[in-house]
Amino acid sequence: MNLRLYFSVAAVFILFVKLTPSFGQQFSVSGHIASQSGETLIGATVSVPTLSRGVITNKYGFYTLSLPQGAHTIRVSYVGYATLTQTIQLSEDKTVDFSLAEEEVALNEVVVSAQREDDFQRKADISVHKIDAQAIKQIPMVLGESDIIKAIQLLPGVSSVNEGAGGFNVRGGSVDQNLVLLDESTIFNAAHLFGFFSVFNTDAIKTATLYKGGIPAEYGGRLSSVLDIYGLEGNKSKFQAKGGLGLLSSRLMLNGPLFKKGEENAKASYLIAARRSYADLFLRLSSDPAINQNTIYFYDLNAKLNYTINERNRLYLSLYNGRDQLRISNSTETGWGNFTGTLRWNHLFSQKLFANTSLIYSNYNYNLGFPIGNQFNWKANLINYTLKTDFAYYLSDQTELKFGFATNVTDYLPGDITPVGTDSNVLPTTYPNKQAWENNGYGAIKTTVQEKLALEVGIRLTNFNRLGADSVKVYLDKQPIIYDPQSQSYRENAVTGYSAYKKGESFNAKFFVAPRLSASYWINSASSVKASYNRMVQNIHLISNTTTTTPLDLYIPSGPYVEAQTADQVSAGYFRSLQNNQLKLSVESFYKWIHRQYDFYDGAALLFNRNPENTLLPGRGRAYGLEFLLKKDRGNLTGWLSYTYSRSLREITEDYGGPGINDGQEYASNYDKPHNLALVLSYQLSPRVQLATNFIYQSGRPATYPVSKYFYQGLLLPQYSNRNEYRLPDYHRVDLSLTWLGKQRKRLKQKWIFGLYNAYNRQNAATIYFKEQTVDGTDDTPGIGIGKATQLTFYGIIPSVTWEFEF
Amino acid sequence: MRLTKKTTYAAILTFSLFACEKEVFPTLESQENLVVTATYQQDVTTGSAYCQVSLATSNNFLATEALPAITSATVTLLINGNEQSLTHIGEGIYYLEDIATDVGATLRLRIDYNNRQYEATERLAPGVLLDSISVFFFEPPFGSEAGYYPAINVTDTRDETNFYLWNLYINDSLKVVPSPGNVFRMISEDEYWDGQSLVDYLPVDNFPVKTGDTVRYIQQGITADYYQYLKLVFNITSSNPLLGDPPPANLRGNVTCINNPKVEVLGYFSANSISEKTKIISLE
């Protein structure tokens, strides 16, 4: 049913575009821009200076220009590559691919943006950051592990609740409100080691783009941001190996051409990148069975294949498999991981009509096992299948029409408990599975009006359905939760029956309209003002009562009792280039209204809860802020200074007859950090030596402290303040690194990166927890009736050294 | 090789030292609320019962003083349609015995203190007979030493929803620690083992025993509401900072202030059917 709809809509769109007449006596020149190794370049500029015309390549390195008949000198440029100039004779539509040579530079500069020089001011993009993965390696990171998620946390408007937190928070949004894509596949949990590191191996990444606002119509499904990551495709020219040895993990990437004939680049290439941590290998060296039988590790495997069938057709296959495994001898075993696969087909219907169709699979799974006593294994999955097609129709150099549609089905399989062994008394149990089907269509037009005003106007339509087989509880008075005045607490309401749905039967159908608008007005050659508005809709909800994500977090779809989250955001900013484009300054403000924001009622228990959605109270949220960014892309000294003042607030008013949260008063969300400052600098000391430093200062995050105590069942119990009434101490640190190019041989290039994380050993509070003091200070002895507050610091000063090689 | 091994251990040690803890003393604006620890306990074998209520006031979380006991309250229990007074026996504890009622019967506790009236209502939960106490050798995965641990043996009643709480006493001292295991072991609902037997089950695995120790297990059949309350009690007291902060929840028990329902009252009044066994340990 959904496939038939999908292909019908596709046919109508193609027919419409085929019938659309072209404008004037213009010819098109189109093609792909790639490096000499055949790696397509995203965001490369293709211009004709004499006509003051220019375009940039799309996510697949494709461009198209409309030019009058005659000879034209085309200029192709991309940061880090030598600019190429070529004259072409145009008397008909033409395909011209360009190949750029890498500039001979000693070390990469820290480049946050790879845009054309004046794109900064001119493009309608607002609240967008493009990050070159190679540049991330210059930023000092803990244990020398370059990490794209940690790097974006240094940008304005982006933060995390603490150093060890999985994910990131954008403009006051929660972690699950970010759409994280790797080669178009959704990554549901981007964290290794409970969030200390991300799942992205920077060796295998080409670019990442973070959209905080003004989110284009092709993206949807999350309220706060989109992090769109594209991996490298593989060298089409020659075999290449790259790797690194670090204190925590090592990595190796192999890539090269397939079916290469002669000197020309091959039509196909492959890439395999692997990374593994090895703390567990060290544990095995211990003679103590209590240590050597424990396991803790993570690994990633990225694999890519791409094949250029002909000028009009290209195929890409991208696979990712990453996993964490933790086993504590005689106690628990847990593991979690993502497996994704994307098959993409680029097709040129004409010089002006580009299409990409993707078939996507994403599976996040986790397991928990107790190998002693009542042994059991608990397995859970979240699986998404997506089919989508995106079109770009280039009406002219100034105007691009984007449209597309997608259908996706998500299976929510929250738990399957199986007993292990004959001694286990645990009964096999399956938690209720849920399935959601979502259809999206969008259209947007990007245009420039009289060289002064750049506009992108779009709309995204979403149809959301739940699918059977399912059995949904029917509650008394259609209220899933009631407030019990006697116990002064919320709890699940009385169930009066069940609504049963057959397999594949649709229910809870909803329709959403999400308009998008971005505009840039070019004041003069150096400055512009920009503004945007977007509405976002989210039908997937993370059920977690911790401030950080954990592997056991539970996701649920919207349904009869948990509605879609929706948000409206407006942004406005001033953008200016200074000192002949050496410096770029932006000041942006934003205001976000979250119309449907859920939070847990006091005392909600989630683990082993069959209906965790019935622990949520609806309310609203808002976030606002001012973001400042000063960036220097060129010269020996590069980097940026960012500062954000923002607030993230929630209001869960009286509902279901109860007081809501904090008696309905507005309160700070878990990730409300008003002040956030980051200074990132890199200095090229000599052709072979580069110094880099970060300074970070952030307000402490909100916390709920126990203010009083009492005793029950022989245990000291806390009596809490209002939710998030207190704050942890402010956070700050300085990181340093030195990159030294070792002896460069003809075939082997190598470099050493020495790092010092948290150089002045600031004891930052990851959390402050409160417990009863015990007889001997351990958790295995009885309490003595006195409370104690303990601050936990994840990282003090940490030196690191990493060796990287390439041949 | 030896050098490699030493270097490796040093690396592991370094990594383990990244995280560190220190005691801090934040300023807390404490509250003073009535704390009610009240229980009605009826033996499933003998049918005898008693009611005990402890009253105190909460104090600052970091205070080193004991909770101030409340000695001037009037406490009554409405049972079988009769209201009976509990006697203050010292240190804020009120007591009543020689009472009994039926499973499912409603009991109402009433407290008059400081010109306010407080009330709690609970139904007597069904109970299951505790079969026996056994002792076996066990090597806990974390912290506690290897040794002989007292376990229980019980058979659940099939097709009846039961909720359990187990309390361990060694030499008349209640043994409980703020362990993450409490929420999974000290309490249980029979959803996953309805009608099954628990053999050598360890509700508490932190206290090994030796010859001559007197071990007493009290198995309490509790209500679903009380089970949920205890779940929160154990969740809060065993929260692990590495996996996130404690759920930001104040435990609301079933005791309310009649004069002003917004007054926060701490604690719980439970009515449980109990079965207990005692064993003097002999490991020879």
Interface residues (C-beta under 8 A of the other chain):
Chain A: G164 F194 L247 L248 A279 F282 L283 L285 S286 I328 S329 N330 S331 I372 G373 N374 I417 N425 V426 L427 T429 P485 Q486 S487 Q488 S489 R491 S544 N545 T546 T547 T548 T550 F600 D602 G603 A604 A605 A703 T704 Y705 P706 V707 S708 K709 Y710 F711 Y712 Q713 G714 L715 L716 L717 P718 Q719 Y720 S721 R723 N724 Y726 Q763 A765 A766 T767 I768 Y769 F770 K771 E772 T774 T778 D779 D780 T781 P782 G783 G785 I786 G787 K788 A789 T790 Q791 L792 T793 F794 Y795 G796 I798
Chain B: K5 T8 Y9 A11 I12 F15 L17 F18 A19 C20 E21 K22 E23 V24 F25 P26 L28 E29 S30 Q31 E32 N33 V35 T37 A56 S58 N59 N60 F61 L62 A63 T64 A66 L67 T121 E139 P140 P141 F142 G143 S144 N167 L174 K175 V176 V177 P178 S179 E191 Y192 W193 D194 Q196 S197 L198 Y201 L202 N206 D225 Q228 L230 K231 L232 V233 F234 N235 I236 T237 S238 S239 P241 L242 L243 G244 D245 P246 P247 P248 A249 N250 L251 R252 G253 N254 T256 P261 E264 L266 G267 Y268
